[in-house]
Protein backbone atom coordinates (compact mmCIF):
# COMPACT_ATOMS: atom_id res chain seq x y z
CA UNK A 1 0.00 0.00 0.00
CA UNK A 2 2.84 2.41 0.82
CA UNK A 3 4.35 1.70 -2.58
CA UNK A 4 1.05 2.64 -4.26
CA UNK A 5 0.92 5.89 -2.24
CA UNK A 6 4.47 6.80 -3.29
CA UNK A 7 3.60 5.86 -6.87
CA UNK A 8 0.61 8.19 -6.73
CA UNK A 9 2.67 11.03 -5.25
CA UNK A 10 5.46 10.70 -7.81
CA UNK A 11 2.94 10.01 -10.52
CA UNK A 12 0.97 13.03 -9.33
CA UNK A 13 3.84 15.23 -10.41
CA UNK A 14 3.93 13.44 -13.75
CA UNK A 15 0.17 13.72 -14.13
CA UNK A 16 0.28 17.41 -13.18
CA UNK A 17 2.90 18.09 -15.83
CA UNK A 18 0.86 16.01 -18.31
CA UNK A 19 -2.29 18.02 -17.61
CA UNK A 20 -0.44 21.36 -17.65
CA UNK A 21 1.09 20.66 -21.07
CA UNK A 22 -2.28 19.31 -22.29
CA UNK A 23 -4.15 22.39 -21.05
CA UNK A 24 -1.62 24.85 -22.47
CA UNK A 25 -1.55 23.04 -25.81
CA UNK A 26 -5.34 23.11 -26.12
CA UNK A 27 -5.39 26.76 -25.04
CA UNK A 28 -3.06 27.52 -27.94
CA UNK A 29 -5.29 25.82 -30.50
CA UNK A 30 -3.85 22.31 -30.62
CA UNK A 31 -6.31 19.43 -31.02
CA UNK A 32 -7.02 17.39 -27.89
CA UNK A 33 -5.44 14.16 -29.19
CA UNK A 34 -2.20 15.89 -30.25
CA UNK A 35 -2.12 17.74 -26.93
CA UNK A 36 -2.58 14.38 -25.19
CA UNK A 37 0.56 13.03 -26.90
CA UNK A 38 2.75 15.92 -25.75
CA UNK A 39 1.36 16.02 -22.23
CA UNK A 40 1.49 12.27 -21.82
CA UNK A 41 5.10 11.99 -22.96
CA UNK A 42 6.24 14.77 -20.62
CA UNK A 43 4.43 13.26 -17.66
CA UNK A 44 5.69 9.77 -18.46
CA UNK A 45 9.36 10.74 -18.50
CA UNK A 46 9.07 12.69 -15.25
CA UNK A 47 7.13 9.86 -13.63
CA UNK A 48 9.75 7.30 -14.69
CA UNK A 49 12.59 9.28 -13.18
CA UNK A 50 10.80 9.81 -9.87
CA UNK A 51 9.32 6.33 -9.52
CA UNK A 52 12.55 4.58 -10.43
CA UNK A 53 14.40 6.30 -7.60
CA UNK A 54 11.75 6.99 -4.93
CA UNK A 55 8.95 4.44 -5.24
CA UNK A 56 10.65 1.29 -6.44
CA UNK A 57 14.28 2.16 -5.49
CA UNK A 58 15.67 0.58 -8.62
CA UNK A 59 18.89 2.03 -9.99
CA UNK A 60 19.99 -0.84 -12.20
CA UNK A 61 19.15 -1.59 -15.85
CA UNK A 62 17.98 1.99 -16.51
CA UNK A 63 17.57 1.65 -20.29
CA UNK A 64 15.79 -1.69 -19.98
CA UNK A 65 13.46 -0.29 -17.31
CA UNK A 66 12.84 2.86 -19.38
CA UNK A 67 11.92 0.69 -22.37
CA UNK A 68 9.48 -1.31 -20.24
CA UNK A 69 8.09 1.88 -18.69
CA UNK A 70 7.53 3.36 -22.14
CA UNK A 71 5.81 0.12 -23.19
CA UNK A 72 3.48 0.37 -20.21
CA UNK A 73 2.98 4.06 -20.97
CA UNK A 74 1.96 3.11 -24.51
CA UNK A 75 -0.75 0.84 -23.08
CA UNK A 76 -1.83 3.66 -20.76
CA UNK A 77 -1.73 6.22 -23.56
CA UNK A 78 -3.89 3.99 -25.76
CA UNK A 79 -6.43 3.61 -22.97
CA UNK A 80 -6.31 7.38 -22.41
CA UNK A 81 -6.79 8.19 -26.11
CA UNK A 82 -9.76 5.81 -26.42
CA UNK A 83 -11.38 7.13 -23.25
CA UNK A 84 -10.83 10.74 -24.41
CA UNK A 85 -12.40 9.95 -27.76
CA UNK A 86 -15.41 8.36 -26.05
CA UNK A 87 -15.85 11.24 -23.63
CA UNK A 88 -15.16 14.12 -26.03
CA UNK A 89 -16.26 12.97 -29.49
CA UNK A 90 -19.06 10.64 -28.43
CA UNK A 91 -20.33 12.02 -25.10
CA UNK A 92 -19.63 15.69 -25.87
CA UNK A 93 -17.70 16.49 -22.67
CA UNK A 94 -15.20 19.32 -22.48
CA UNK A 95 -11.74 18.01 -23.39
CA UNK A 96 -10.19 19.24 -20.11
CA UNK A 97 -12.87 17.59 -17.96
CA UNK A 98 -12.59 14.40 -20.00
CA UNK A 99 -8.82 14.30 -19.39
CA UNK A 100 -9.36 14.64 -15.64
CA UNK A 101 -11.88 11.79 -15.68
CA UNK A 102 -9.51 9.43 -17.49
CA UNK A 103 -6.55 9.95 -15.17
CA UNK A 104 -7.54 7.69 -12.22
CA UNK A 105 -8.26 4.71 -14.48
CA UNK A 106 -4.97 5.06 -16.33
CA UNK A 107 -2.97 5.53 -13.09
CA UNK A 108 -4.28 2.26 -11.59
CA UNK A 109 -3.66 0.37 -14.84
CA UNK A 110 -0.10 1.64 -15.17
CA UNK A 111 0.77 1.07 -11.50
CA UNK A 112 -0.21 -2.58 -11.78
CA UNK A 113 1.78 -3.07 -14.98
CA UNK A 114 4.85 -1.12 -13.83
CA UNK A 115 4.97 -2.90 -10.50
CA UNK A 116 4.76 -6.29 -12.19
CA UNK A 117 7.05 -5.72 -15.17
CA UNK A 118 9.10 -2.51 -15.08
CA UNK A 119 10.29 -2.23 -11.51
CA UNK A 120 10.37 -5.84 -10.42
CA UNK A 121 13.66 -6.51 -8.67
CA UNK A 122 16.14 -8.87 -10.28
CA UNK A 123 15.73 -11.28 -7.34
CA UNK A 124 11.95 -11.45 -7.85
CA UNK A 125 12.09 -11.76 -11.64
CA UNK A 126 10.56 -14.95 -13.01
CA UNK A 127 12.98 -17.49 -14.44
CA UNK A 128 13.04 -17.69 -18.23
HUMO-V102655 format. One record per pair of residues at least 24 apart in sequence whose ideal C-beta (glycine too) atoms are under 10 Angstrom apart, sorted by the first residue. I is the first residue (numbers start at 0). GAP is how many residues later the second one is. Records with the same first field share a line. If there is no record, write none. Layout:
I = GAP, GAP
This chain:
1 = 53
2 = 48, 52, 53, 54, 108, 112, 116
3 = 51, 103, 104, 107, 108, 111
4 = 50
5 = 44, 45, 48, 49, 50, 51
6 = 40, 43, 44, 47, 48, 49, 100, 101, 103, 104, 107, 108, 112
7 = 47, 96, 99, 100, 103
8 = 41, 42, 45, 46
9 = 36, 37, 38, 39, 40, 41, 42, 43, 44, 45, 46
10 = 32, 33, 35, 36, 39, 40, 44, 92, 95, 96, 99, 100, 103
11 = 31, 35, 38, 91, 95
12 = 30, 33, 34, 36, 37, 38
13 = 25, 26, 28, 29, 30, 31, 32, 33, 34, 35, 36, 37, 59, 93, 96
14 = 24, 25, 28, 29, 31, 32, 84, 85, 88, 89, 91, 92
15 = 27, 30
16 = 25, 26, 27, 28, 29, 30
17 = 24, 25, 26, 28, 29, 62, 81, 85, 88
18 = 24, 77, 80, 81, 84
21 = 62, 73, 74, 77, 78
22 = 72, 73, 76
25 = 68, 69, 70, 73
26 = 69
30 = 64
31 = 49, 52, 53, 55, 56, 57, 62, 63, 64, 66, 67
32 = 47, 48, 51, 52, 55, 56, 62
34 = 49, 60, 61, 64
35 = 41, 44, 45, 48, 49, 59, 62, 63, 66
36 = 40, 43, 44
38 = 41, 60
39 = 33, 34, 36, 37, 40, 41, 59, 66
40 = 29, 32, 36
42 = 30, 33, 60
43 = 25, 26, 28, 29, 30, 32, 33, 66
44 = 24, 25, 28
46 = 26, 60, 63, 67
47 = 24, 25, 66, 70, 71
50 = 59, 60, 63, 64, 67, 68
51 = 62, 66, 67
54 = 56, 59, 60, 64
55 = 58, 59, 62, 63, 64, 65
56 = 62, 64
57 = 60, 61, 62, 63, 64
59 = 61, 62
60 = 57, 61
63 = 54
64 = 49, 52, 53, 54, 55
65 = 52
66 = 51
67 = 45, 46, 49, 50, 51, 52
68 = 41, 44, 45, 48, 49, 50
69 = 48
70 = 42, 43, 46, 47
71 = 37, 38, 39, 40, 41, 42, 43, 44, 45, 46, 47
72 = 33, 37, 40, 41, 45
74 = 31, 34, 35, 38
75 = 26, 29, 30, 31, 32, 33, 34, 35, 37, 38
76 = 29, 33
77 = 28
78 = 26, 27, 30, 31
79 = 25, 26, 29, 30
